[in-house]
């Protein structure tokens, strides 16, 4: 597609604050929706379902259909999409990444708006145009829609396990290495960088890493994390691809997903890979080290029993994940350097066994 043909879509509703779940009806009323379908993540209905549905009813909006997302097989999600009643004029996803990815893809197939209501901050998926579903049992990226609305309740995020916050942190700091890869790709004549997308991506990560905080469950910290992850989605929409927020570090994570029986959360894998690649790129690794240390990301990952050989294997596999890209890892010397970092870095020696 020529850049002149590219049209961007951004959320019309963006509400990030405290107590938003109990006000969800009045918030989505701004979209003039009359009939909606809601899909919850596994176990989410029991926590918030009654509160959400009461709010929607009080706003005069009819709930036409309700479901729970337990399986993200793309064929099964496709079948669900075409079971949506014809009266429905908007889809609502409430939950973690799986529920939102499923509903994003359903809204893409049905060409209808959806409202993203994340209950955790594990990655930027709640705002992006990519759905991560399973194909033959392995996670695979599919095209999706930019959400019409994003509604986040800070109090709900506080109640989620801390591992999801660490995952979101890892996914966000990866902008630093991803942008360096994108420029590397342009310098080698493989692509053109979209300057506005770069600006948005830089602003999102820089705003976050400069936020002062005492704990990762502080209101300001969580709001800054959500705002920055939302800007990630917008940067990717502007670029028309994932390059502003996904580079060699994401290729490592995608490779791990392909061969590990039980991969870690996406942002956990990406955060570790970001630190590795920042050292290979010799670019802002001290800043990344500071953020991942002070937030407790490194302390958490030390408990996961991760293996050096898995990350080395993923580094070698990385260029084959997206052959159309040309990141630092598409150069053999850089792959060798990345594996050397794994062997010699003091912090990684405590994380990767």
C-alpha positions in Angstrom: 0.0 0.0 0.0 1.3 3.5 -0.8 1.6 5.8 2.1 -0.8 8.2 0.4 -3.5 5.5 0.5 -3.1 4.8 4.2 -5.9 6.0 6.5 -5.5 6.0 10.2 -8.1 5.1 12.8 -7.9 6.2 16.4 -10.2 5.5 19.4 -13.2 7.8 19.7 -13.6 7.0 23.4 -10.6 6.9 25.8 -11.3 6.8 29.5 -8.6 5.9 31.9 -9.4 6.5 35.6 -10.8 5.2 38.8 -14.3 3.6 39.0 -14.8 3.4 35.3 -16.4 -0.1 35.3 -19.4 1.0 37.3 -19.9 3.9 34.8 -19.3 1.9 31.7 -22.8 2.3 30.4 -22.7 6.1 30.4 -19.2 6.1 28.9 -20.2 3.9 25.9 -23.4 5.8 25.5 -21.3 8.5 23.8 -20.9 6.1 20.9 -24.8 6.1 20.5 -24.8 2.3 20.6 -28.2 0.7 21.2 -27.5 -3.1 21.2 -24.2 -4.6 22.3 -22.6 -8.0 22.9 -20.1 -8.5 25.7 -17.4 -11.2 25.9 -15.5 -11.8 29.1 -12.2 -13.4 29.8 -12.1 -16.6 31.8 -13.3 -15.9 35.3 -13.9 -12.2 34.7 -17.7 -12.4 34.6 -17.8 -13.6 38.2 -15.8 -10.6 39.3 -17.3 -7.7 37.3 -20.2 -9.0 35.2 -23.1 -7.9 37.3 -21.7 -4.4 37.8 -21.0 -3.9 34.1 -24.4 -5.2 32.9 -26.3 -3.1 35.5 -24.4 0.0 34.3 -25.2 -0.9 30.6 -28.9 -1.5 31.4 -29.2 1.8 33.4 -27.8 3.6 30.3 -30.7 2.3 28.2 -28.4 0.0 26.1 -29.7 -3.5 25.4 -27.4 -6.5 25.9 -28.1 -8.8 23.0 -25.5 -11.4 23.7 -22.9 -12.4 26.3 -20.1 -14.9 26.1 -16.9 -16.1 27.7 -13.6 -16.4 25.9 -11.7 -19.5 26.9 -10.2 -20.6 23.6 -8.4 -18.3 21.1 -8.2 -20.7 18.2 -8.7 -18.5 15.2 -11.1 -20.8 13.4 -13.3 -21.1 16.6 -13.2 -17.3 17.0 -14.3 -16.9 13.3 -17.3 -19.2 13.9 -18.2 -17.1 17.0 -18.1 -13.9 15.0 -20.8 -15.1 12.6 -23.0 -16.2 15.5 -23.3 -12.6 16.7 -27.0 -11.5 16.5 -27.6 -9.1 13.6 -29.0 -6.4 15.9 -25.7 -5.9 17.6 -24.0 -2.7 16.7 -20.9 -2.9 19.0 -18.8 -5.6 20.7 -17.3 -5.2 24.2 -14.3 -7.2 25.4 -13.7 -7.3 29.1 -10.6 -9.1 30.4 -7.0 -9.8 29.6 -5.2 -10.3 26.3 -7.0 -13.4 25.2 -10.5 -11.9 25.4 -9.5 -8.7 23.8 -7.6 -10.4 21.0 -10.6 -12.6 20.3 -13.0 -9.8 20.1 -10.7 -7.6 18.1 -10.6 -10.3 15.4 -14.3 -10.8 15.6 -14.9 -7.1 15.1 -12.5 -7.2 12.1 -14.4 -10.0 10.5 -17.8 -8.4 11.1 -16.6 -4.9 10.2 -18.1 -3.4 13.4 -16.8 -1.3 16.3 -15.5 -2.8 19.5 -14.8 -1.4 23.0 -11.6 -2.6 24.7 -11.9 -3.0 28.5 -8.6 -4.4 29.8 -8.5 -5.8 33.3 -4.7 -6.0 33.2 -1.7 -4.3 31.5 0.2 -7.2 30.2 0.9 -5.7 26.8 -0.3 -3.1 24.3 -2.8 -5.5 22.7 -5.8 -3.6 24.1 -5.0 -0.7 21.8 -3.3 -2.3 18.8 -4.5 -3.5 15.4 -3.0 -7.0 15.8 -4.8 -10.0 17.3 -2.6 -12.8 18.8 -4.6 -16.0 18.3 -3.6 -19.7 18.0 -3.1 -21.5 14.7 -2.5 -25.2 15.1 -1.8 -24.6 18.7 0.8 -21.9 18.3 0.4 -18.1 18.8 0.1 -16.3 15.5 -0.6 -12.7 14.6 -3.8 -11.8 12.7 -5.1 -8.4 11.4 -7.7 -6.7 13.6 -9.4 -3.4 14.2 -8.4 -0.3 16.2 -10.8 -0.2 19.1 -13.6 2.4 18.9 -13.2 2.8 22.6 -10.7 2.0 25.4 -12.0 2.0 29.0 -9.6 1.3 31.8 -10.4 1.2 35.5 -7.3 1.9 37.5 -8.8 0.2 40.6 -9.3 -3.0 38.6 -5.7 -3.0 37.4 -4.5 -2.8 41.0 -6.3 -6.0 41.7 -4.6 -8.0 39.0 -1.4 -10.1 39.7 1.8 -8.0 39.5 3.2 -10.3 36.8 0.8 -8.6 34.3 2.2 -5.1 35.3 5.7 -6.4 34.8 4.7 -7.8 31.4 3.3 -4.4 30.4 6.5 -2.7 31.5 8.6 -5.2 29.4 6.4 -4.6 26.3 6.6 -0.9 26.6 10.4 -0.4 27.1 10.8 -2.5 23.9 9.9 0.6 21.9 13.5 1.7 22.5 15.1 -1.2 20.7 12.3 -1.5 18.2 12.8 2.1 17.0 16.5 1.5 16.7 15.9 -1.6 14.6 13.5 0.4 12.4 16.1 3.1 11.7 18.6 0.3 11.1 16.2 -1.2 8.5 15.8 2.2 6.8 19.6 2.8 6.8 20.1 -0.5 5.0 17.6 0.4 2.3 14.9 -2.1 3.4 12.1 0.3 4.3 11.1 3.9 5.1 10.5 5.1 8.6 7.3 7.0 9.3 8.6 10.1 11.3 5.2 10.8 13.0 4.9 7.2 14.2 8.4 7.4 15.5 7.6 10.6 17.4 4.5 9.0 19.0 6.4 5.8 19.9 9.3 7.8 21.5 6.9 10.0 23.4 5.1 7.0 24.8 8.2 5.3 26.2 10.0 8.4 27.3 7.0 9.7 29.2 6.8 6.3 31.0 10.5 5.8 31.8 10.7 9.3 33.3 7.8 8.8 35.6 8.7 9.0 39.3 7.1 6.3 41.4 7.4 4.5 44.7 5.4 1.4 43.7 4.1 -0.2 40.6 0.5 -0.1 41.9 0.4 3.7 42.4 -2.4 5.4 40.5 -0.1 7.7 38.5 2.3 4.8 37.6 -0.6 2.6 36.3 -2.2 5.5 34.4 1.1 6.4 32.8 1.7 2.8 31.8 -1.8 2.5 30.3 -1.5 5.9 28.5 1.8 4.9 27.0 0.7 1.4 25.9 -2.3 3.1 24.2 0.0 5.5 22.3 1.9 2.4 21.1 -1.3 1.2 19.4 -1.8 4.5 17.8 1.9 4.6 16.6 1.4 1.2 14.9 -1.8 2.4 13.3 -0.1 5.5 11.9 2.8 3.4 10.5 0.5 0.8 9.1 2.6 -2.0 10.7 4.1 -3.0 14.1 7.6 -1.5 13.5 7.3 1.4 16.0 6.9 -1.0 18.8 8.2 -4.3 17.6 11.7 -5.2 16.5 14.3 -7.8 17.1 13.2 -8.2 20.8 9.7 -9.2 19.6 11.2 -11.7 17.1 13.0 -13.4 20.0 9.7 -13.6 22.0 7.8 -14.9 18.9 10.5 -17.6 18.4 10.1 -18.7 22.1 6.4 -19.0 21.5 7.0 -21.4 18.7 9.0 -24.0 20.6 8.4 -23.6 24.3 5.7 -25.8 25.7 4.7 -23.1 28.2 5.9 -19.7 27.1 6.0 -16.9 29.6 3.8 -13.8 29.2 4.6 -11.9 26.0 5.9 -8.8 27.8 8.1 -10.8 30.1 9.9 -12.5 27.2 10.0 -9.2 25.3 11.5 -7.3 28.3 14.3 -9.7 28.7 15.0 -9.7 25.0 14.9 -5.8 25.0 17.7 -5.7 27.6 19.7 -8.2 25.5 19.2 -6.2 22.3 19.9 -2.8 23.9 23.3 -4.1 24.8 23.9 -5.4 21.3 22.7 -2.1 19.8 24.8 -0.2 22.5 21.8 2.1 22.7 20.1 3.3 26.0 20.7 0.0 27.8 21.5 1.8 31.0 18.0 3.4 31.0 16.4 0.1 30.3 18.5 -1.5 33.0 17.3 1.2 35.5 13.6 0.8 34.7 13.6 -3.0 34.8 15.6 -3.0 38.0 13.7 -0.3 39.9 10.2 -1.6 38.9 11.1 -5.1 40.2 10.9 -6.6 36.7 14.3 -8.3 37.0 13.5 -9.6 40.5 10.3 -11.2 39.2 12.0 -12.8 36.2 14.6 -14.4 38.5 11.8 -16.6 39.9 10.8 -18.1 36.6 13.6 -20.6 36.0 14.3 -19.5 32.4 17.0 -21.1 30.3 19.9 -19.6 28.5 19.7 -22.2 25.7 16.1 -21.3 25.0 17.0 -17.6 24.5 20.0 -18.5 22.3 17.9 -20.8 20.2 15.3 -18.1 19.8 18.0 -15.6 18.8 19.1 -18.0 16.0 15.4 -18.5 14.9 14.5 -14.8 15.0 15.3 -13.8 11.4 13.0 -16.6 10.1 10.0 -15.3 12.1 9.5 -12.3 9.8 11.7 -12.6 6.8 10.4 -9.3 5.4 12.0 -7.4 8.3 15.7 -6.5 8.6 16.6 -6.0 12.2 19.9 -6.2 14.1 19.3 -10.0 14.5 19.3 -10.5 10.7 23.0 -9.9 10.8 25.0 -13.0 12.0 27.6 -11.0 14.0 24.8 -9.4 16.0 23.2 -12.8 16.7 26.6 -14.0 18.0 27.0 -10.8 20.1 23.5 -11.4 21.6 24.4 -14.9 22.6 27.6 -13.6 24.1 25.6 -11.1 26.2 23.5 -13.9 27.5 26.7 -15.8 28.6 28.5 -12.8 30.1 26.0 -10.3 31.5 25.8 -10.2 35.3 22.1 -9.5 35.5 21.2 -12.2 32.9 23.3 -14.7 34.7 20.8 -14.5 37.6 17.7 -14.8 35.4 18.8 -17.3 32.7 20.1 -20.6 34.0 
